[in-house]
């Protein structure tokens, strides 16, 4: 298992949400992936069929309206903690969340 990417702790991590591939740091509480995938593994996971019916989504692009309705609730929750500034989303897909969030924050995102 790798060390916590935030605080460097390398002991006493526990599985997060009963998922054996995600650890929770006993020092800072961060949840993180125990073993990072290789670039080849990422490419296989996020191939075109990931977004179009064979893996995680039936049709991610076609569900933009429904997805953004959910994101509006998430943004309302986040605004209780931060009403402005910068927001970075790791794993932003097509940027549907960032599109809404830019009304409140300066946004940036990254995805494979």
C-alpha positions in Angstrom: 0.0 0.0 0.0 1.3 3.5 -0.8 1.6 6.3 1.8 -1.1 8.9 2.2 -0.7 11.5 -0.6 -1.6 14.3 1.8 0.3 13.7 5.1 2.7 10.8 4.2 1.3 8.4 6.8 2.2 4.9 5.8 0.6 2.9 8.6 -2.8 2.1 10.1 -4.9 2.9 7.0 -8.3 1.1 6.9 -10.5 0.2 4.0 -13.0 3.0 3.2 -16.7 2.1 2.8 -15.8 -1.6 2.7 -13.9 -1.2 -0.5 -10.6 -3.0 -0.4 -9.0 -0.8 -3.0 -9.6 2.5 -1.2 -7.8 3.4 2.0 -8.6 5.9 4.7 -5.6 7.5 6.4 -5.7 7.2 10.1 -3.9 10.5 10.6 -5.7 13.0 8.3 -8.7 11.0 7.2 -8.2 11.2 3.5 -9.7 8.5 1.3 -7.4 7.5 -1.5 -6.7 4.6 -4.0 -4.2 2.2 -2.5 -2.6 1.4 -5.8 -2.7 3.8 -8.7 -3.6 2.3 -12.1 -1.1 2.3 -15.0 -1.8 4.5 -18.0 -2.7 1.3 -19.9 -5.2 0.3 -17.3 -6.7 3.8 -17.3 -7.0 3.7 -21.1 -8.8 0.3 -20.9 -11.2 1.5 -18.2 -12.1 4.8 -19.9 -12.4 3.6 -23.5 -15.3 4.8 -25.6 -17.7 2.1 -24.3 -17.3 3.5 -20.7 -19.5 6.5 -21.7 -21.8 4.7 -24.1 -23.6 1.8 -22.6 -21.2 -0.9 -21.8 -19.7 0.1 -18.5 -20.7 3.0 -16.2 -23.2 5.0 -18.2 -25.9 4.2 -20.7 -25.2 7.5 -22.5 -23.4 10.1 -20.5 -23.8 12.9 -23.0 -27.5 12.3 -23.4 -28.1 12.4 -19.7 -26.5 15.9 -19.2 -29.8 17.5 -18.0 -30.4 14.8 -15.3 -26.7 14.8 -14.3 -26.7 18.6 -13.9 -29.9 18.5 -11.7 -27.9 16.3 -9.3 -24.9 18.6 -9.5 -27.0 21.6 -8.6 -27.7 20.0 -5.2 -24.0 19.3 -4.8 -23.1 22.9 -5.6 -25.7 24.1 -3.0 -24.0 21.9 -0.4 -20.5 23.1 -1.3 -21.6 26.8 -1.2 -22.2 26.3 2.5 -18.4 25.9 2.9 -17.1 28.2 0.1 -19.0 31.0 -1.6 -16.2 31.9 -4.0 -12.6 31.5 -5.0 -11.2 28.6 -7.0 -12.5 25.1 -7.5 -10.7 22.2 -9.1 -12.4 19.0 -10.1 -10.4 15.9 -10.6 -12.3 13.5 -12.9 -14.5 16.1 -14.5 -15.5 14.0 -17.5 -17.2 16.4 -20.0 -17.3 19.3 -17.5 -21.0 19.3 -16.7 -20.3 20.1 -13.0 -17.8 22.8 -13.8 -20.2 24.4 -16.3 -22.6 25.0 -13.4 -20.0 25.7 -10.7 -18.4 28.6 -12.7 -21.3 30.8 -11.6 -19.7 30.7 -8.1 -16.1 29.8 -8.5 -13.2 30.1 -10.9 -13.1 26.6 -12.1 -10.6 24.1 -13.6 -10.8 20.4 -14.1 -8.8 17.4 -15.4 -9.7 14.0 -16.6 -8.1 11.2 -18.3 
